[in-house]
């Protein structure tokens, strides 16, 4: 299991690391953090009936958690393109490739009390690196109302391909910003 250490307790800083999500305990901790994020930020827009199953996803290529001083404070997943994902098709059209050459970064969230440590960017880089290692191009869709997430992606060199509308439920139309990641994770201007 690969672990990415960012800060060291010996340096007098909190210990921050990203590791693969594993087991029921991790999933339960992630659901707890997700509930706090939903209450604070409205993400996800529609609370899932089964949040653990929602986090696991149907076509997961990998999932990682961020720990701050041993406490899970963030999550990101990487999945094959699904029926409702807009970004893979847009990327495929622009790249002259099949949408299956993309990997969808999803389920990204960070606990409100743990923000300001670069955790979101660290999780994004981990998922992007995994996509690249699998020969896939990272893409994602985000609701247009999530300005903070869009700002993070753009700071990291992700390219807005389009804004599209979807109907998620009868009477619930949402605008989605569709992004493609940098061609090379080393191109990430955020470091």
Buried (B, 14 or more C-beta within 10 A) or exposed (E): EEEBEBBEEEEEEBBBBBBBBEEEEBBEBBBEBBEBBBEEBEBBEEEEEEBEEBBBBEEBBBBBBBBBEEEBBBBBBBBBBEEEBBBBBBBBEEBEEEBEBBBBBBBBBBBEEBEEBBBBBBBBBBBBBBBBEEEBBBBBBBBBEBEEBBEBBBEBBBBEBEEBEEEEEEEEEBEBBBBBBBEEBEEBEEE
